[in-house]
Amino acid sequence: MNTNKKDKTATRRQAFRCSGQQLDAILRFAEERKLDQQPLHLVVAEFWRYQAHAKAA
């Protein structure tokens, strides 16, 4: 395993293990809710929370 931080960086899609369509949906969700400036991990958590709430309703 590399210890160089530059070598550890992954693309957003790889970091969250999602498909391109899922990433597009998450980024659209962020734009619609003005979450563009929030860290991506918080946006992803909010996106899945919203999805779970929508399915439960």
Distance bins in CASP14 RR format, pairs under 12 A and 6 or more apart:
PFRMAT RR
TARGET T0000
AUTHOR 0000-0000-0000
RMODE 2
METHOD distances of the structure
MODEL  1
1 7 0 0 0 0 1 0 0 0 0 0 0
1 8 0 0 0 0 1 0 0 0 0 0 0
2 8 1 0 0 1 0 0 0 0 0 0 0
2 9 0 0 0 0 0 1 0 0 0 0 0
8 14 0 0 0 0 0 1 0 0 0 0 0
8 15 0 0 0 0 0 1 0 0 0 0 0
9 15 0 0 0 0 1 0 0 0 0 0 0
10 16 0 0 0 0 1 0 0 0 0 0 0
10 17 0 0 0 0 1 0 0 0 0 0 0
10 18 0 0 0 0 0 1 0 0 0 0 0
10 40 0 0 0 0 0 1 0 0 0 0 0
11 17 0 0 0 0 0 1 0 0 0 0 0
11 18 0 0 0 0 0 1 0 0 0 0 0
11 20 0 0 0 0 0 1 0 0 0 0 0
11 23 0 0 0 0 1 0 0 0 0 0 0
11 40 0 0 0 0 0 1 0 0 0 0 0
12 18 0 0 0 0 1 0 0 0 0 0 0
12 19 0 0 0 0 0 1 0 0 0 0 0
12 20 0 0 0 0 1 0 0 0 0 0 0
12 22 0 0 0 0 0 1 0 0 0 0 0
12 23 1 0 0 1 0 0 0 0 0 0 0
12 24 0 0 0 0 0 1 0 0 0 0 0
12 26 0 0 0 0 1 0 0 0 0 0 0
12 27 0 0 0 0 1 0 0 0 0 0 0
12 30 0 0 0 0 0 1 0 0 0 0 0
12 39 0 0 0 0 0 1 0 0 0 0 0
12 40 1 0 0 1 0 0 0 0 0 0 0
12 41 0 0 0 0 0 1 0 0 0 0 0
12 43 0 0 0 0 0 1 0 0 0 0 0
12 44 0 0 0 0 1 0 0 0 0 0 0
13 19 1 0 0 1 0 0 0 0 0 0 0
13 20 1 0 1 0 0 0 0 0 0 0 0
13 21 0 0 0 0 0 1 0 0 0 0 0
13 22 0 0 0 0 1 0 0 0 0 0 0
13 23 1 0 1 0 0 0 0 0 0 0 0
13 24 0 0 0 0 1 0 0 0 0 0 0
13 25 0 0 0 0 0 1 0 0 0 0 0
13 26 0 0 0 0 1 0 0 0 0 0 0
13 27 0 0 0 0 0 1 0 0 0 0 0
13 40 0 0 0 0 0 1 0 0 0 0 0
13 44 0 0 0 0 0 1 0 0 0 0 0
14 20 0 0 0 0 0 1 0 0 0 0 0
14 23 0 0 0 0 0 1 0 0 0 0 0
15 23 0 0 0 0 1 0 0 0 0 0 0
15 26 0 0 0 0 0 1 0 0 0 0 0
15 39 0 0 0 0 0 1 0 0 0 0 0
15 40 1 0 0 1 0 0 0 0 0 0 0
15 41 0 0 0 0 1 0 0 0 0 0 0
15 44 0 0 0 0 1 0 0 0 0 0 0
16 22 0 0 0 0 1 0 0 0 0 0 0
16 23 1 0 0 1 0 0 0 0 0 0 0
16 25 0 0 0 0 0 1 0 0 0 0 0
16 26 1 0 0 1 0 0 0 0 0 0 0
16 27 0 0 0 0 0 1 0 0 0 0 0
16 39 0 0 0 0 0 1 0 0 0 0 0
16 40 1 0 0 1 0 0 0 0 0 0 0
16 41 1 0 0 1 0 0 0 0 0 0 0
16 42 0 0 0 0 0 1 0 0 0 0 0
16 43 0 0 0 0 1 0 0 0 0 0 0
16 44 1 0 1 0 0 0 0 0 0 0 0
16 45 0 0 0 0 0 1 0 0 0 0 0
16 47 0 0 0 0 1 0 0 0 0 0 0
16 48 0 0 0 0 0 1 0 0 0 0 0
17 23 0 0 0 0 0 1 0 0 0 0 0
17 44 0 0 0 0 0 1 0 0 0 0 0
18 24 0 0 0 0 1 0 0 0 0 0 0
18 25 0 0 0 0 1 0 0 0 0 0 0
18 26 1 0 0 1 0 0 0 0 0 0 0
18 27 0 0 0 0 0 1 0 0 0 0 0
18 40 0 0 0 0 0 1 0 0 0 0 0
18 43 0 0 0 0 0 1 0 0 0 0 0
18 44 0 0 0 0 1 0 0 0 0 0 0
18 47 0 0 0 0 1 0 0 0 0 0 0
18 48 0 0 0 0 0 1 0 0 0 0 0
19 25 0 0 0 0 1 0 0 0 0 0 0
19 26 0 0 0 0 0 1 0 0 0 0 0
20 26 0 0 0 0 1 0 0 0 0 0 0
20 27 0 0 0 0 1 0 0 0 0 0 0
20 28 0 0 0 0 0 1 0 0 0 0 0
21 27 0 0 0 0 0 1 0 0 0 0 0
21 28 0 0 0 0 0 1 0 0 0 0 0
22 28 0 0 0 0 0 1 0 0 0 0 0
22 29 0 0 0 0 0 1 0 0 0 0 0
22 44 0 0 0 0 1 0 0 0 0 0 0
22 47 0 0 0 0 1 0 0 0 0 0 0
22 48 0 0 0 0 0 1 0 0 0 0 0
22 51 0 0 0 0 0 1 0 0 0 0 0
23 29 0 0 0 0 0 1 0 0 0 0 0
23 30 0 0 0 0 0 1 0 0 0 0 0
23 40 0 0 0 0 1 0 0 0 0 0 0
23 43 0 0 0 0 0 1 0 0 0 0 0
23 44 0 0 0 0 1 0 0 0 0 0 0
23 47 0 0 0 0 0 1 0 0 0 0 0
24 30 0 0 0 0 0 1 0 0 0 0 0
24 31 0 0 0 0 0 1 0 0 0 0 0
24 47 0 0 0 0 0 1 0 0 0 0 0
25 31 0 0 0 0 0 1 0 0 0 0 0
25 32 0 0 0 0 0 1 0 0 0 0 0
25 43 0 0 0 0 0 1 0 0 0 0 0
25 44 0 0 0 0 0 1 0 0 0 0 0
25 47 1 0 0 1 0 0 0 0 0 0 0
25 48 0 0 0 0 0 1 0 0 0 0 0
25 50 0 0 0 0 0 1 0 0 0 0 0
25 51 0 0 0 0 1 0 0 0 0 0 0
26 32 0 0 0 0 0 1 0 0 0 0 0
26 33 0 0 0 0 0 1 0 0 0 0 0
26 35 0 0 0 0 1 0 0 0 0 0 0
26 36 0 0 0 0 0 1 0 0 0 0 0
26 38 0 0 0 0 0 1 0 0 0 0 0
26 40 0 0 0 0 1 0 0 0 0 0 0
26 41 0 0 0 0 0 1 0 0 0 0 0
26 42 0 0 0 0 0 1 0 0 0 0 0
26 43 1 0 0 1 0 0 0 0 0 0 0
26 44 1 0 1 0 0 0 0 0 0 0 0
26 45 0 0 0 0 0 1 0 0 0 0 0
26 46 0 0 0 0 1 0 0 0 0 0 0
26 47 1 0 1 0 0 0 0 0 0 0 0
26 48 0 0 0 0 1 0 0 0 0 0 0
26 50 0 0 0 0 0 1 0 0 0 0 0
26 51 0 0 0 0 1 0 0 0 0 0 0
27 33 0 0 0 0 0 1 0 0 0 0 0
27 35 0 0 0 0 1 0 0 0 0 0 0
27 36 0 0 0 0 1 0 0 0 0 0 0
27 38 0 0 0 0 0 1 0 0 0 0 0
27 40 0 0 0 0 1 0 0 0 0 0 0
27 43 0 0 0 0 1 0 0 0 0 0 0
27 44 0 0 0 0 0 1 0 0 0 0 0
27 47 0 0 0 0 1 0 0 0 0 0 0
28 35 0 0 0 0 0 1 0 0 0 0 0
28 36 0 0 0 0 0 1 0 0 0 0 0
28 43 0 0 0 0 0 1 0 0 0 0 0
28 47 0 0 0 0 1 0 0 0 0 0 0
28 50 0 0 0 0 0 1 0 0 0 0 0
29 35 1 0 0 1 0 0 0 0 0 0 0
29 36 0 0 0 0 0 1 0 0 0 0 0
29 38 0 0 0 0 0 1 0 0 0 0 0
29 40 0 0 0 0 0 1 0 0 0 0 0
29 42 0 0 0 0 0 1 0 0 0 0 0
29 43 1 0 0 1 0 0 0 0 0 0 0
29 44 0 0 0 0 1 0 0 0 0 0 0
29 45 0 0 0 0 0 1 0 0 0 0 0
29 46 1 0 0 1 0 0 0 0 0 0 0
29 47 1 0 1 0 0 0 0 0 0 0 0
29 48 0 0 0 0 1 0 0 0 0 0 0
29 49 0 0 0 0 0 1 0 0 0 0 0
29 50 1 0 0 1 0 0 0 0 0 0 0
29 51 0 0 0 0 1 0 0 0 0 0 0
29 54 0 0 0 0 0 1 0 0 0 0 0
30 36 1 0 1 0 0 0 0 0 0 0 0
30 37 0 0 0 0 1 0 0 0 0 0 0
30 38 1 0 0 1 0 0 0 0 0 0 0
30 39 0 0 0 0 0 1 0 0 0 0 0
30 40 0 0 0 0 1 0 0 0 0 0 0
30 41 0 0 0 0 0 1 0 0 0 0 0
30 42 0 0 0 0 1 0 0 0 0 0 0
30 43 1 0 1 0 0 0 0 0 0 0 0
30 44 0 0 0 0 1 0 0 0 0 0 0
30 45 0 0 0 0 0 1 0 0 0 0 0
30 46 0 0 0 0 1 0 0 0 0 0 0
30 47 1 0 0 1 0 0 0 0 0 0 0
30 50 0 0 0 0 0 1 0 0 0 0 0
31 37 0 0 0 0 0 1 0 0 0 0 0
31 38 0 0 0 0 0 1 0 0 0 0 0
31 43 0 0 0 0 1 0 0 0 0 0 0
31 47 0 0 0 0 0 1 0 0 0 0 0
32 43 0 0 0 0 0 1 0 0 0 0 0
32 46 0 0 0 0 0 1 0 0 0 0 0
32 47 0 0 0 0 0 1 0 0 0 0 0
32 50 0 0 0 0 0 1 0 0 0 0 0
33 42 0 0 0 0 0 1 0 0 0 0 0
33 43 0 0 0 0 1 0 0 0 0 0 0
33 46 1 0 0 1 0 0 0 0 0 0 0
33 47 0 0 0 0 1 0 0 0 0 0 0
33 49 0 0 0 0 0 1 0 0 0 0 0
33 50 0 0 0 0 1 0 0 0 0 0 0
34 43 0 0 0 0 0 1 0 0 0 0 0
34 46 0 0 0 0 0 1 0 0 0 0 0
35 41 0 0 0 0 0 1 0 0 0 0 0
35 42 1 0 0 1 0 0 0 0 0 0 0
35 43 1 0 1 0 0 0 0 0 0 0 0
35 44 0 0 0 0 0 1 0 0 0 0 0
35 45 0 0 0 0 0 1 0 0 0 0 0
35 46 1 0 0 1 0 0 0 0 0 0 0
35 47 0 0 0 0 1 0 0 0 0 0 0
35 50 0 0 0 0 0 1 0 0 0 0 0
36 42 0 0 0 0 0 1 0 0 0 0 0
36 43 0 0 0 0 1 0 0 0 0 0 0
37 43 0 0 0 0 1 0 0 0 0 0 0
38 44 0 0 0 0 1 0 0 0 0 0 0
38 45 0 0 0 0 1 0 0 0 0 0 0
38 46 0 0 0 0 1 0 0 0 0 0 0
38 47 0 0 0 0 0 1 0 0 0 0 0
39 45 0 0 0 0 1 0 0 0 0 0 0
39 46 0 0 0 0 0 1 0 0 0 0 0
40 46 0 0 0 0 0 1 0 0 0 0 0
40 47 0 0 0 0 0 1 0 0 0 0 0
41 47 0 0 0 0 0 1 0 0 0 0 0
41 48 0 0 0 0 0 1 0 0 0 0 0
42 48 0 0 0 0 0 1 0 0 0 0 0
42 49 0 0 0 0 0 1 0 0 0 0 0
43 49 0 0 0 0 0 1 0 0 0 0 0
43 50 0 0 0 0 0 1 0 0 0 0 0
44 50 0 0 0 0 0 1 0 0 0 0 0
44 51 0 0 0 0 0 1 0 0 0 0 0
45 51 0 0 0 0 0 1 0 0 0 0 0
45 52 0 0 0 0 0 1 0 0 0 0 0
46 52 0 0 0 0 0 1 0 0 0 0 0
46 53 0 0 0 0 0 1 0 0 0 0 0
47 53 0 0 0 0 0 1 0 0 0 0 0
47 54 0 0 0 0 0 1 0 0 0 0 0
48 54 0 0 0 0 0 1 0 0 0 0 0
48 55 0 0 0 0 0 1 0 0 0 0 0
49 55 0 0 0 0 0 1 0 0 0 0 0
49 56 0 0 0 0 0 1 0 0 0 0 0
50 56 0 0 0 0 0 1 0 0 0 0 0
50 57 0 0 0 0 0 1 0 0 0 0 0
51 57 0 0 0 0 0 1 0 0 0 0 0
END
